[in-house]
Amino acid sequence: MSSQNQGNGALANGVPNGQEGWLDQFAGYLEMERNYSSHTIRAYLNDLRQLIGSDLSQVTPVPPTTSSPASLAPQPGQAYMAPSMGVSPESNGMTAEIQPSTAGSAPGGTTTPAPTSGWLEAEGLRTYIRQIQEQYSRPTVARKISAIRSFYRYLRREQLIEEDPSKQVRGPKLTRRLPACLDKEEIVKLLMSPDTATVLGVRDRALMEVLYATGMRVSELCGLRVSDYNQEAMEMRVLGKGGKERIVLLNQSAQGWLSKYLAEYWTKLAEGRTPQAEHPLFVSRQATRLSSRSVHRIVMKHAIKAGINKTITPHTLRHTFATHLLEGGADLRVVQDLLGHTTINTTQIYTHVSLERLRRVYINTHPRA
């Protein structure tokens, strides 16, 4: 396909091809330079396609003329200087082109309606933000705006646009919810729930013990290889967000169950194979690497079995790990390192959890509270 055809706006996934090329470049940047996960990249691209596609749902028909202006859609590698613009579908309904603002009389005496603002302009972007604020929750809107800002910054850095319209857009203020966590009795019930007389029961017990002992993310757990486990040092090597590597520690209980699983039960799940360094640490009954969804199901199943009347996910064990450490007197910086947080601000949410729990204990136990 020629660059001119791309510029004329042939649609791919509801997005003009020239701009779909921008999205492809942006996805490569997120993966190679920012080390974003495939899940995050997919979510960003979906948000951006919704933004760009919003122009196509607000098109203003322009009667065809023999002297219609040339397309102003960006060519690959060409900067776009946003005029006041609208998007006009061609008569076959399959392609679209960006028209300059020519409200009033067009060449040949044809009258064209005033076009709407596009997503590359501040006013068009503000209109879009107002629309999604009416449709989605505040956290969802905040995530979409984060994706949009990252995209505009990338386009500006690559000199594909002259101005960044997102500088004039503010996201919604979020009230930060305190993460749910288990108390010490509940965590014991959860960990004791698996039937350790079975192969899957031992695997599930080892898996949940590791989650609670280390506070690692479910994606980090699923990415573990056999070689990441250092049995002698009672520690594990974890590859976290942004490709950052860190060391997490195991307690005696997690060490015992993980060693038992790896020495006696991993082979039974892996169809008789001996665990090698490159093999996944936690495997399914089909001898494949466990997915994040599978781990979610495992944790939820045992929470129900244990009679815990809360919505429990693997991330709940991460919250519980951090909260219990702080309640036990751990330094906030130590907890930050163990969790793999980039900034201390992210970790500080757990101090609020601990204070809330202290407040409840005080109210329930102090005679004059």
C-alpha positions in Angstrom: 0.0 0.0 0.0 1.4 3.4 -0.9 1.9 6.1 1.6 -0.6 8.2 -0.2 -3.3 5.6 0.4 -2.3 5.5 4.0 -2.6 9.3 4.2 -6.0 9.1 2.6 -7.2 7.2 5.7 -7.9 3.6 4.7 -9.3 2.1 7.9 -7.7 -0.7 10.0 -9.4 -1.5 13.3 -11.5 1.6 12.9 -8.3 3.8 12.7 -6.8 5.4 9.5 -3.8 3.4 8.4 -1.4 6.3 8.8 -2.4 6.6 12.5 -2.4 2.8 12.9 1.2 3.0 12.0 1.7 5.5 14.8 0.1 3.0 17.2 2.4 0.2 16.0 5.5 2.4 16.6 4.1 3.4 20.0 3.6 -0.3 20.9 7.2 -1.1 20.0 8.4 1.8 22.2 6.4 0.6 25.2 7.7 -2.9 24.8 11.4 -2.2 24.0 12.1 1.0 25.8 9.6 1.0 28.7 9.4 -2.7 29.2 5.6 -2.7 29.6 3.8 -6.0 29.8 1.8 -7.2 26.8 -1.4 -6.8 28.9 -0.6 -3.1 29.6 0.3 -2.5 25.9 -2.9 -4.1 24.8 -5.0 -1.9 27.2 -3.2 1.3 26.0 -3.8 0.5 22.4 -7.5 -0.2 23.0 -7.8 3.1 24.8 -6.0 5.0 21.9 -8.1 3.3 19.2 -11.2 4.5 21.1 -9.8 8.0 21.1 -8.9 8.1 17.4 -12.1 6.3 16.4 -14.1 9.0 18.2 -13.2 11.3 15.3 -14.7 8.9 12.9 -18.0 8.8 14.8 -18.3 12.6 14.7 -17.7 13.0 10.9 -19.4 15.9 9.1 -20.3 15.0 5.5 -18.8 17.2 2.8 -20.4 17.2 -0.7 -17.8 15.9 -3.1 -16.3 18.6 -5.4 -13.8 18.4 -8.2 -11.5 20.7 -6.2 -11.7 19.2 -2.8 -8.6 19.9 -0.7 -5.9 17.3 -0.5 -5.8 15.1 2.6 -4.0 16.4 5.6 -3.7 13.0 7.3 -0.1 12.5 8.4 2.3 10.5 6.4 4.7 8.1 8.1 7.6 10.2 9.6 5.8 13.5 8.9 4.9 15.9 11.6 1.2 16.9 11.9 0.5 20.5 12.6 -3.2 20.5 13.7 -5.4 23.0 12.0 -9.1 23.4 12.9 -10.3 20.2 11.3 -13.0 17.6 10.8 -13.1 14.1 9.3 -15.0 13.6 6.1 -15.9 10.1 4.8 -15.5 9.4 1.2 -18.6 8.5 -0.8 -17.9 4.8 -0.6 -18.0 4.9 3.2 -14.8 2.9 3.4 -12.1 5.6 3.8 -11.9 8.9 5.5 -9.8 12.0 5.0 -9.0 15.0 7.2 -10.3 18.3 5.8 -9.2 21.8 6.7 -11.6 24.2 8.3 -13.5 25.8 5.3 -16.8 26.8 6.9 -18.8 28.9 4.5 -18.3 28.8 0.7 -15.9 26.2 -0.7 -14.4 26.5 -4.2 -17.1 26.2 -6.8 -19.7 27.7 -4.5 -20.3 24.5 -2.5 -21.2 25.2 1.1 -19.4 23.0 3.7 -20.5 22.7 7.3 -18.2 23.8 10.1 -16.1 20.7 11.0 -15.7 19.3 14.5 -12.4 19.5 16.4 -10.1 16.4 16.0 -8.2 14.3 18.6 -5.0 16.1 17.7 -6.4 19.4 19.0 -6.8 20.5 22.6 -10.5 21.3 22.2 -11.2 18.0 20.5 -9.4 16.2 23.2 -11.2 18.0 26.0 -14.5 17.1 24.3 -13.5 13.5 24.2 -12.5 13.5 27.9 -15.9 15.0 28.8 -17.6 12.2 26.9 -15.7 9.4 28.6 -16.2 10.9 32.0 -19.9 10.4 31.5 -19.5 6.8 30.5 -16.8 5.4 32.8 -15.7 5.3 36.4 -13.0 7.6 37.6 -10.2 5.0 37.8 -11.0 3.9 34.2 -11.0 7.5 33.0 -7.7 8.1 34.8 -6.2 5.0 33.0 -7.4 6.2 29.6 -5.9 9.7 30.2 -2.6 8.1 31.2 -2.5 6.2 28.0 -3.4 9.3 26.0 -0.7 11.4 27.6 2.0 8.8 27.1 1.0 8.5 23.4 1.1 12.3 22.8 4.5 12.6 24.6 5.8 9.9 22.3 4.5 11.5 19.2 6.0 14.9 20.3 9.3 13.2 21.0 9.4 11.6 17.6 8.4 15.0 16.0 5.2 13.5 14.5 3.2 16.3 16.0 4.0 20.0 16.7 2.1 20.4 19.9 1.0 18.1 22.7 -2.7 18.9 23.4 -2.8 16.7 26.5 -0.8 19.3 28.4 -4.1 21.2 28.7 -6.1 18.3 30.0 -6.5 17.3 33.7 -7.4 13.9 34.9 -10.0 13.1 37.6 -9.0 13.3 41.2 -9.0 9.8 42.6 -9.9 8.8 46.2 -7.4 6.1 46.9 -9.1 3.0 48.3 -7.4 1.0 51.0 -6.4 -2.4 49.7 -8.2 -5.4 51.2 -6.1 -7.8 53.2 -6.5 -10.9 55.5 -6.0 -11.0 59.2 -3.6 -13.6 60.7 -6.4 -16.1 61.4 -7.7 -15.8 57.9 -4.3 -16.3 56.2 -3.8 -19.5 58.3 -7.2 -20.8 57.2 -6.4 -20.1 53.6 -3.0 -21.7 53.6 -4.3 -24.8 55.4 -7.2 -25.2 52.9 -5.5 -27.4 50.2 -5.6 -31.2 50.6 -1.9 -31.9 50.8 -2.5 -35.7 50.3 -2.9 -34.9 46.6 -0.4 -33.6 44.0 -2.4 -30.5 43.2 -2.9 -29.8 46.9 0.8 -29.7 47.6 1.3 -27.5 44.5 -1.4 -25.1 45.6 -0.1 -25.0 49.2 3.4 -24.2 48.0 2.1 -21.6 45.6 0.1 -19.7 48.2 2.9 -20.0 50.8 5.2 -18.3 48.3 2.8 -15.6 47.4 2.3 -14.7 51.1 6.0 -15.1 52.1 7.3 -12.9 49.3 4.5 -10.5 48.4 5.3 -11.0 44.7 2.8 -10.2 42.0 0.9 -13.0 40.3 2.6 -12.2 37.0 6.0 -12.5 38.7 5.0 -15.9 40.2 3.9 -17.3 36.9 7.2 -16.2 35.3 9.3 -18.0 37.8 11.7 -20.7 36.5 13.2 -23.5 38.5 16.6 -21.7 38.4 15.1 -18.7 40.1 14.7 -20.6 43.4 17.8 -20.7 45.6 17.0 -23.4 48.1 20.2 -23.0 50.2 19.8 -19.2 50.6 16.0 -19.4 51.0 15.4 -16.8 48.4 14.0 -16.3 44.9 15.0 -14.1 41.9 12.0 -12.2 40.6 11.7 -10.3 37.3 9.3 -7.4 38.1 7.7 -4.5 36.2 9.9 -2.8 33.7 12.2 -5.8 33.6 13.6 -4.9 37.0 15.1 -7.9 38.9 15.0 -8.2 42.7 15.6 -10.8 45.3 12.7 -11.9 47.6 13.0 -14.0 50.8 11.2 -17.1 51.9 10.1 -18.0 55.4 10.5 -21.5 56.9 7.0 -22.6 56.0 7.2 -21.5 52.4 10.7 -23.0 52.1 9.4 -26.4 53.4 6.4 -26.7 51.1 8.3 -25.4 48.0 11.1 -27.9 48.5 8.6 -30.7 49.0 6.7 -29.7 45.9 9.8 -29.4 43.7 11.5 -32.6 45.0 8.5 -34.9 45.0 5.5 -33.5 43.1 6.8 -31.3 40.2 7.8 -34.5 38.3 4.3 -36.0 38.8 2.7 -33.0 37.2 5.3 -32.8 34.4 4.7 -36.2 33.1 7.7 -37.8 34.7 10.3 -35.2 33.6 13.0 -34.0 36.0 12.9 -30.3 36.7 15.6 -28.4 34.8 16.8 -24.9 35.3 14.8 -23.4 32.4 11.5 -25.1 33.3 8.6 -23.1 34.9 8.5 -23.5 38.6 4.8 -23.8 39.0 3.1 -26.1 36.4 -0.4 -27.2 35.6 -1.7 -30.8 35.4 -0.9 -30.6 31.6 2.8 -29.8 32.6 2.5 -26.3 31.2 3.3 -23.0 32.9 0.5 -21.8 35.1 -1.3 -18.7 33.8 -2.3 -15.7 35.9 -6.0 -16.7 35.5 -5.2 -20.2 36.8 -3.6 -18.8 39.9 -6.6 -16.5 40.5 -8.9 -19.6 40.3 -6.7 -21.6 42.7 -6.6 -18.8 45.3 -10.4 -18.1 45.0 -11.2 -21.8 45.2 -9.3 -22.3 48.5 -10.7 -19.0 50.0 -14.2 -20.3 49.5 -13.2 -23.7 50.9 -11.7 -22.0 53.9 -15.0 -20.1 54.5 -13.4 -16.6 54.1 -16.3 -14.2 53.3 -14.2 -11.8 51.3 -13.2 -11.4 47.7 -9.8 -12.9 47.6 -7.3 -12.7 44.7 -3.5 -13.4 44.5 -3.0 -9.6 44.9 -4.8 -9.8 48.3 -1.9 -11.9 49.5 0.5 -9.2 48.4 -1.4 -6.6 50.3 -1.5 -8.9 53.3 2.2 -9.5 53.2 3.0 -5.8 53.2 0.4 -5.0 55.9 1.6 -7.8 58.3 5.3 -6.7 57.8 4.4 -3.1 58.8 2.3 -4.2 61.7 5.3 -6.2 62.9 7.5 -3.1 62.8 9.2 -3.4 59.5 10.8 -0.3 58.0 8.8 1.2 55.1 11.9 1.3 52.9 12.5 -2.4 53.4 8.9 -3.2 52.4 9.3 -1.0 49.4 12.3 -3.0 48.2 10.6 -6.4 48.9 7.5 -5.3 46.9 9.6 -3.9 44.0 7.9 -0.5 44.2 9.7 2.3 42.3 8.6 5.0 44.7 7.9 5.1 48.4 4.6 6.8 47.7 3.1 3.5 46.4 4.2 1.7 49.5 2.8 4.3 51.9 -0.8 3.1 51.2 0.0 0.2 53.5 0.7 2.5 56.4 -2.9 3.7 56.1 -4.1 0.1 56.2 -2.2 -0.6 59.4 -3.5 2.7 61.0 -7.0 1.7 60.1 -6.6 -1.7 61.8 -5.0 -0.1 64.8 -7.9 2.3 65.1 -10.4 -0.5 65.0 -8.4 -2.4 67.7 -8.3 0.7 69.8 -12.0 1.4 69.5 -12.9 -2.2 70.3 -10.5 -2.6 73.3 -10.0 0.7 75.0 -12.5 1.1 77.9 -13.1 4.7 77.2 -12.9 4.7 73.4 
